[in-house]
Amino acid sequence: MAVLKTLVAVTAALIFGGSSAGSVAAEDGAPQGQDWQTLTQGAQCVAKDQLTAVDGERSVRKGIHTFDRPAPARDLEAFQPVPAGLRGSIRRVTLPAGRKLIALTFDLCEQPGEIAGYDGDIVDYLRAQGVKATFFAGGKWMRSHAERALQLMADPMFEIGNHSEAHRNLRLLSGPALTDEILGPQRAFETLRADVASRQCRVNDKPVAETIAPRIGLFRFPYGACNDAAMETVNDNGLLAIQWDLSVGDPSPQQSAKAIASAMMQAKPGSILIAHANGRGYNTREALPIAIPALRAKGFEFVTVSELLAAGTPQITTECYDNRPGDTNRYDHLLAHHKAAPQK
């Protein structure tokens, strides 16, 4: 276990490009508590009252193609391919005895021809309660929600993962189309980081851009679906593939807040939970105030995915799946026939 933990730490330094928000943090995973009042130097910096949820922002707007065109190519931060011991689909983490860490993750995906939502009530609750989380954002979502993406990037409570450019099924892509779908969020993230650097915002006398990881180092497959070629391309681009071992089921409007909270209560030490904050996490915002206090009462601590990886031994499979091997392969058929598929 010690050897693999060292491998995780070394890999994080290579993949994320150094110690910063979004890279492996202190072992205790304690919230760092950014003072958002200090981010108000000039009109272009983040004011505290700009962080809160806005009415209507959660709604998904269909028939809008403004951001369908991919972002321009740009030189990206240097990285190293993922080493052999960490290649594959990371579903959860085995922790030392007595440690009760779990990672909440929220997908922020957006498909062509739409503007997905931003569930500010979820983010507001996490901030108010000091709950760390990882947001897997699509490149298109980051471009259509640039200010919200910057706020999440700059908040030390959160880290950003890559959720592909426009939520296409990577099992159906190859060649440049596959690579561009993977690199789209990298381009969006690094463009936004450069933007916040140009604003000269500071926190605790340190440039905000210096608190943001130079690049994204985590990846989540759309629909939780992959094949060997897609996995190899993701890992070759220096991205750890993060799956989950517990889905709350929130893409279904029929999944009640009580049912989502009940699913969250099934978490075990080292679990990675998947939910949504893009307007398609039905009833999740109502479920969090039920589940979060109850999980804390059971002794659980919420950490980012990177912190979870640093605390134990990642459990890795060669296949991507939701609950059982093969269950995400159905999206090949659904998407090939242009049928609606719930986002994962």
C-alpha positions in Angstrom: 0.0 0.0 0.0 2.8 2.4 0.8 4.3 2.0 -2.6 1.0 2.7 -4.3 0.4 5.7 -2.2 3.8 7.1 -3.1 2.9 6.4 -6.8 -0.3 8.4 -6.4 1.5 11.3 -4.8 4.2 11.3 -7.5 1.7 11.0 -10.3 -0.4 13.9 -8.9 2.7 16.1 -9.0 3.3 15.1 -12.6 -0.3 15.2 -13.8 -1.5 18.4 -12.0 1.8 20.2 -12.4 2.6 20.9 -8.8 1.0 21.6 -5.5 -2.1 23.8 -5.7 -5.9 23.7 -5.4 -7.0 20.7 -7.3 -3.9 18.7 -6.6 -3.4 16.3 -3.7 -3.9 18.3 -0.5 -3.1 17.9 3.2 -3.8 14.4 4.5 -6.4 15.6 7.0 -8.5 17.0 4.2 -9.5 20.0 6.4 -11.4 22.8 4.6 -9.1 25.8 4.0 -11.8 28.5 4.1 -11.1 31.0 1.4 -12.1 34.6 2.4 -14.2 35.6 -0.6 -14.4 39.2 0.6 -10.8 39.6 -0.5 -11.6 38.7 -4.1 -13.3 42.1 -4.7 -10.3 44.1 -6.0 -11.8 45.8 -9.0 -15.0 45.2 -10.9 -13.7 42.1 -12.7 -12.9 40.1 -9.6 -15.4 37.9 -7.7 -17.7 39.6 -5.2 -19.2 37.5 -2.5 -22.7 38.3 -3.5 -22.0 37.1 -7.0 -21.5 33.5 -5.7 -25.0 32.7 -4.7 -27.7 31.0 -6.7 -29.7 32.9 -9.3 -33.3 32.2 -10.1 -33.7 30.4 -13.4 -30.0 29.5 -13.7 -30.7 25.9 -13.0 -32.9 25.5 -16.1 -31.6 23.6 -19.2 -32.2 25.7 -22.4 -32.6 23.7 -25.6 -32.1 24.7 -29.2 -29.1 27.0 -28.5 -26.0 26.4 -30.5 -23.8 29.3 -29.4 -21.1 27.2 -27.8 -21.3 24.2 -30.1 -18.1 25.2 -32.0 -15.1 23.7 -30.1 -12.6 26.1 -28.4 -9.6 27.1 -30.4 -6.5 25.0 -30.1 -3.9 26.3 -27.6 -0.6 25.1 -26.1 -1.4 23.1 -23.0 0.5 22.7 -19.8 3.1 19.9 -19.8 2.1 16.5 -18.4 3.2 12.9 -18.1 1.1 9.9 -19.1 -0.5 8.0 -16.3 1.9 5.2 -15.0 0.9 1.6 -15.3 -0.1 1.2 -11.7 -2.9 3.8 -12.0 -4.2 3.0 -15.5 -7.8 1.9 -15.7 -11.1 2.9 -14.1 -10.8 4.0 -10.5 -14.0 3.1 -8.7 -13.2 3.7 -5.1 -10.3 3.8 -2.6 -9.3 1.4 0.1 -8.4 3.4 3.2 -6.4 2.6 6.3 -8.5 1.3 9.2 -10.4 4.0 11.1 -10.4 6.6 8.3 -13.9 7.4 7.0 -13.4 9.6 4.0 -15.8 9.8 1.0 -15.7 12.0 -2.1 -18.8 13.7 -3.4 -18.7 14.3 -7.2 -21.0 16.4 -9.3 -21.2 16.3 -13.1 -21.5 19.5 -15.1 -22.1 18.1 -18.6 -23.6 19.9 -21.6 -24.4 18.5 -25.0 -24.5 20.2 -28.4 -27.6 22.3 -29.1 -28.3 23.3 -25.5 -27.1 25.4 -22.5 -27.2 23.2 -19.5 -28.0 24.5 -16.0 -26.0 25.5 -12.9 -27.5 24.4 -9.7 -26.3 27.2 -7.4 -28.4 25.9 -4.5 -26.2 22.8 -4.4 -23.0 24.8 -4.4 -24.3 27.3 -1.9 -25.1 24.5 0.5 -21.7 22.8 0.1 -20.0 26.1 0.8 -22.2 27.0 3.8 -21.6 23.5 5.3 -17.8 23.3 4.5 -18.3 20.2 2.4 -15.6 19.5 -0.1 -16.5 18.2 -3.5 -15.2 17.5 -7.0 -17.0 18.9 -10.1 -16.5 17.0 -13.4 -17.1 19.8 -16.0 -17.5 19.6 -19.7 -15.5 21.9 -21.9 -18.6 23.3 -23.5 -20.2 23.8 -20.0 -17.1 25.7 -18.8 -17.3 28.0 -21.9 -21.1 28.7 -21.5 -20.8 29.2 -17.8 -17.4 30.9 -17.6 -17.9 32.9 -14.5 -19.4 30.0 -12.6 -16.5 27.8 -13.7 -14.0 30.4 -12.5 -15.7 30.6 -9.1 -15.5 26.8 -8.7 -11.9 26.7 -9.8 -10.9 29.5 -7.4 -12.6 27.9 -4.4 -10.2 25.7 -2.3 -13.2 23.7 -1.2 -13.6 22.3 -4.7 -11.6 20.7 -7.5 -12.4 20.5 -11.2 -12.3 17.3 -13.2 -12.6 16.8 -17.0 -16.0 15.4 -18.2 -15.2 15.6 -22.0 -16.0 18.4 -24.4 -19.7 17.9 -25.1 -20.7 14.6 -23.4 -20.2 12.4 -26.4 -19.9 8.6 -26.0 -16.2 8.0 -26.3 -16.7 4.4 -27.2 -18.1 5.6 -30.5 -15.1 8.0 -31.3 -11.6 7.4 -32.6 -8.6 9.4 -33.9 -8.7 13.2 -33.7 -12.4 13.2 -32.7 -11.6 11.2 -29.6 -8.6 13.3 -28.7 -10.5 16.6 -29.2 -13.4 15.4 -27.0 -10.8 14.7 -24.2 -8.7 17.8 -24.6 -11.7 20.3 -24.9 -12.1 20.7 -21.1 -8.3 21.1 -20.8 -8.3 24.0 -23.2 -11.3 25.6 -21.5 -9.8 25.2 -18.0 -6.4 26.6 -19.0 -8.0 29.5 -20.8 -10.1 30.4 -17.8 -7.0 30.2 -15.5 -5.2 32.6 -17.8 -8.2 34.9 -17.6 -8.3 35.0 -13.8 -4.6 35.7 -13.9 -5.1 38.7 -16.1 -7.7 40.1 -13.6 -4.9 40.3 -11.0 -7.3 39.1 -8.3 -5.6 38.2 -5.0 -6.5 36.3 -1.8 -4.4 36.6 1.3 -1.8 38.6 -0.7 -1.4 35.7 -3.2 -2.6 35.8 -6.8 -5.7 33.7 -7.2 -4.4 32.0 -10.3 -1.5 30.6 -8.3 -4.1 28.7 -6.1 -5.6 27.0 -9.1 -4.0 23.8 -10.4 -2.2 24.5 -13.8 -4.2 21.7 -15.4 -6.9 19.2 -14.8 -5.7 15.7 -13.8 -8.9 13.8 -13.4 -11.3 12.5 -16.1 -14.8 11.1 -16.0 -16.2 9.2 -19.0 -19.6 10.4 -20.3 -22.3 7.9 -19.5 -19.6 6.0 -17.5 -18.8 4.2 -20.7 -15.3 3.4 -22.1 -13.4 0.9 -24.2 -9.7 0.1 -24.3 -8.9 2.7 -26.9 -10.7 5.5 -25.1 -9.1 4.5 -21.7 -5.6 4.4 -23.3 -6.1 7.8 -24.8 -7.3 9.3 -21.6 -4.4 7.9 -19.6 -1.9 8.8 -22.3 -3.1 12.4 -21.9 -2.1 12.4 -18.2 -5.7 12.0 -16.9 -6.7 9.6 -14.1 -10.0 7.9 -15.1 -12.5 8.4 -12.1 -15.6 6.3 -12.1 -17.8 5.8 -9.0 -19.0 3.0 -6.7 -22.2 4.7 -5.7 -24.7 6.5 -8.0 -27.5 8.5 -6.3 -29.8 8.2 -9.4 -30.5 11.9 -9.7 -30.8 12.0 -13.5 -34.3 10.5 -13.1 -37.0 13.0 -12.1 -38.7 10.1 -10.4 -35.9 9.8 -7.9 -37.1 11.6 -4.8 -35.0 13.6 -2.4 -35.6 10.9 0.2 -34.4 8.2 -2.3 -31.3 10.1 -3.2 -30.5 10.7 0.5 -31.0 7.0 1.2 -28.6 6.1 -1.6 -26.0 8.5 -0.2 -26.3 6.8 3.2 -25.0 3.6 1.5 -21.6 5.1 1.3 -18.7 3.3 2.8 -15.2 4.6 3.7 -13.4 5.3 0.4 -16.6 5.6 -1.7 -16.9 7.9 -4.7 -20.5 9.2 -5.2 -21.8 10.6 -8.4 -24.5 13.3 -8.6 -25.3 16.2 -11.0 -25.4 20.0 -10.6 -26.1 20.9 -14.2 -29.9 21.2 -13.9 -30.3 17.5 -14.4 -29.7 16.5 -10.8 -33.4 16.2 -10.0 -34.1 16.6 -6.2 -30.4 16.5 -5.3 -30.4 20.0 -3.7 -33.2 18.9 -1.4 -31.5 15.6 -0.6 -28.1 17.1 0.6 -29.5 18.7 3.8 -30.9 15.2 4.7 -27.8 13.1 3.9 -24.9 15.4 4.8 -25.6 15.8 8.5 -26.5 12.1 8.8 -23.3 11.0 7.2 -21.3 13.4 9.4 -23.1 11.9 12.4 -21.7 8.5 11.3 -18.2 9.9 11.4 -17.7 10.5 7.6 -15.5 13.3 6.3 -15.9 14.8 2.9 -12.8 15.2 0.7 -12.0 15.9 -2.9 -11.2 12.9 -5.2 -7.5 13.9 -5.2 -7.4 13.8 -1.4 -9.2 10.5 -1.3 -6.7 9.0 -3.7 -3.8 10.3 -1.6 -5.2 8.7 1.5 -5.3 5.1 0.4 -5.1 2.6 -2.4 -7.3 3.2 -5.5 -9.4 0.2 -6.6 -9.0 -0.1 -10.4 -10.9 -2.1 -13.0 -10.2 -2.5 -16.7 -13.9 -1.9 -17.5 -16.1 1.2 -17.0 -19.5 0.5 -15.6 -22.2 1.9 -13.3 -23.4 -1.0 -11.0 -22.2 -4.1 -12.8 -19.8 -4.8 -15.8 -21.4 -4.2 -19.1 -24.3 -2.0 -18.0 -23.1 1.2 -19.7 -22.5 -0.5 -23.1 -26.2 0.1 -23.8 -25.5 3.7 -24.6 -23.8 2.6 -27.8 -27.2 1.5 -29.1 -29.2 4.4 -27.6 -26.9 7.1 -28.9 -26.4 5.5 -32.3 -30.1 5.8 -32.9 -30.3 9.3 -31.6 -32.5 8.4 -28.6 -32.4 10.4 -25.4 -30.1 8.9 -22.8 -29.9 10.0 -19.2 -26.6 11.7 -18.5 -24.0 10.1 -16.2 
